[in-house]
């Protein structure tokens, strides 16, 4: 998806917020939520949200041992979720904190030609 296609990112963000709700209520796993993210999306808010969920899962062992860390991370994830529910962009500082990981993002790509090239580029650039 490219901005030139006049994508309504607010609707995509609201859709992603529902994935966050599913994860927080334990109705779906983080892996399921990540797989359901909008394909080929270049919205920086959605990309940062994808990374936030990745970090949530990666920190599971820390969360089990440290209740304060778990509480703070839950509040952070809830803030992202509520921002997405409104269809708004995340604050720039949150987006910036995930920029170093953008090239590593494995956000799903479509099976269309553009998505296939994006997937190939991802693997060739690593």
Secondary structure, 3 states (H helix, E strand, C coil): CCHHHCCCHHHHHHHHHHHHHHHHCCCCCHHHHHHCCCCCCCCHHHHHHHHHHHHHHHCHHHHHHCHHHHHHHHHHHHHHHHHHHCCCCCCHHHHHHHHCCHHHCCCCCCCCHHHHHHHHHHHHCC
